[in-house]
């Protein structure tokens, strides 16, 4: 009897009341293809999940379960709740009668900007840097995932975190709207600004994570990203508090045009950063340059259209000069980076080269290589600066020839400094190999030498640096550009000397482009064609 009791009692005590009956179907055993509304949702969800990026799923699971996200999200909820209580208590009893939404909105902006502009880019940067540092990227590289899908998966995970942070603070924005003093346009503009800056910094952080793979270099890139984040926090905060909260922005024709142009430039930079990050981690046999150069070309078209539109809108030649200056600096930077590309082309790249003579004349400069990159930067940059310089002449803007003269000045500086950098980098790269660090250091040294060389020359000849601008200062690009904008004197002679000097350096570089002109397209092997047809 004791044995039977010992058997029956545990069965009665341990019977699970929520366990399904033997005749009932367990929820985990139900068929997802069953008919009905929920069956259709299950099938559609399964179809969508098959097309999602595996890196996005992995990163989303890891990031949303990480301690960093949990602590940040918890602090965001607690501080938003605390700010609401402090704001209501401080503004009472006037809060019932006086519009107070702008005061609380200012605090909620900073609560949103800290995780969005600071935490999300840093987390994305560290995630991709850890993949490269810990060697787990090699496991991803042997799969069918491309480098672009890996980078976009990291970016998608960051965007998912942004949406979660937005979901936590959107009710607070609605509460500010109910307190009056702000409208939906102010709230929408603030949200779009924070979201756009956060994505831009995230893509920039992903690019910095692929620049170097050693510990010292990663620490340096992390410091660079931190500096950019701090600068962006102050800049966006000042814009929100001084422009948006004080209703200094107007959504008229001017505001819409400026916003569209600024958005186009920002989106092009995002695409450039993502594509450059994917190119940095792509196999060396792939063509990692052509798409980037097409993006650069598209960015130039967007920039020319934006600056020309603003110059015609305001009828000011200074706008064109500013656009030409930025364009010259942009192509000097991009040309310097392209000088660090490898001069050896893989068979896969040679199969994609243009075939006809006209195609080689027009499209060869989009192919990888330091020589083709130099020609692409010089020709495209000079054409863009000349286009902006001709806008004032063609449309009759005030002081029409000043932008054209400034364009010749900047074209001279571009060819002079970039061409001189290439002449110095060529023998160094022949001995030490192609790296991005060597052209960057050489270009920076040439820019610094161009500023201090006239002062050294005047000190040797006259006993001290010149206090007045003279023709000997044409290499001092800082002083020359400042005088161009201040309109203190004419710079036609300086522009002519600069353009002539740059043209001389460019002609010397042309004789060193013999190898690039010998590139020819090779046929695709039969084995590769057979493998691609499988």
CORJOHU-V576058 format. One line per field, one symbol per residue. psi: psi as a letter, one per 20 degrees, with the letter a starting at -180 (. if undefined). burial: b if it has 9 or more other ideal C-beta (glycine too) atoms within 8 Angstrom, else e. A space follows every 50 residues. Layout:
# CORJOHU-V576058
psi = ???
burial = ???
This chain:
# CORJOHU-V576058
psi = ghghhhghghhhhjpoijpqqhiqpqhijqpijqrrghhgggghhhgghh iqphhggghggggiiqhggggghghggghggghggggghhiqjihhhppj hhghhgghghhhhghghggghgggghghhhghhijihhhhhiajprhghg ghgghhhghghghghghhighhhhghhhiriqrhggghggghgggghggg hghhhhghhigqjrgghhgghhhghgghggghggghghgghhgghjlipp lagghgggggghhggghhhggggghhghhhjqqiirojhghhhhggghhg gggghgghghghgilpihghhghhghgghghggghghhijqqippqhhhh ijqqgrghhhhhihiiqqqhghhghgggggghhghhghhighghjlqplh ighgghghghhggghgggghgghhhghghhhirpqhhghghgghhhghhh gighhgghhhhijqqpiqprhijhinhggghghghikhrqkggghggghg ghhghghhhhijkhhhiipqpqqpqhhhghhhi.
burial = eeeeeeeeeeeeeeeeeeeeeeeeeeeeeeeeeeeeeebeebbeebeeee eebebbbbbbeebbeeeebbebbeebbebbeebbeebbeebeeebeeeeb bbbbbbbbbbbbbbbbbbbbbbbbbbbbbbbbbeeebeebeeeeeebbbb bbbbbbbbbbbbebbbebbeebbebbbebebbeeebbebbbebbbbbbbb bbbbbbbbbbbeeeeebbebbbebbbebbeebbeebbebbbebbbeeeee eeeebbbbeebbbbbbebbbbbbbbbbbbbbbeeebbebbbbbbbbbbbb ebbbbbbbbbbbeeebbebbbbbbbbbbebbbebbbbbbbbebeebebbb bbbbeeeebbeebbbbbbbbbbbbbbbbbbbbebbbbbbbbbbeeebeeb ebbbbbbbbbbbbbbbbbbbbbbbbbebbeeeebeeebbbebbeebbeeb bebbbebbbeeeeeebeeeeeebbebbebbbebbeeeeeebeebbbbbbb bbbebbebbeebbeebeebebeeeeeeebeeeee
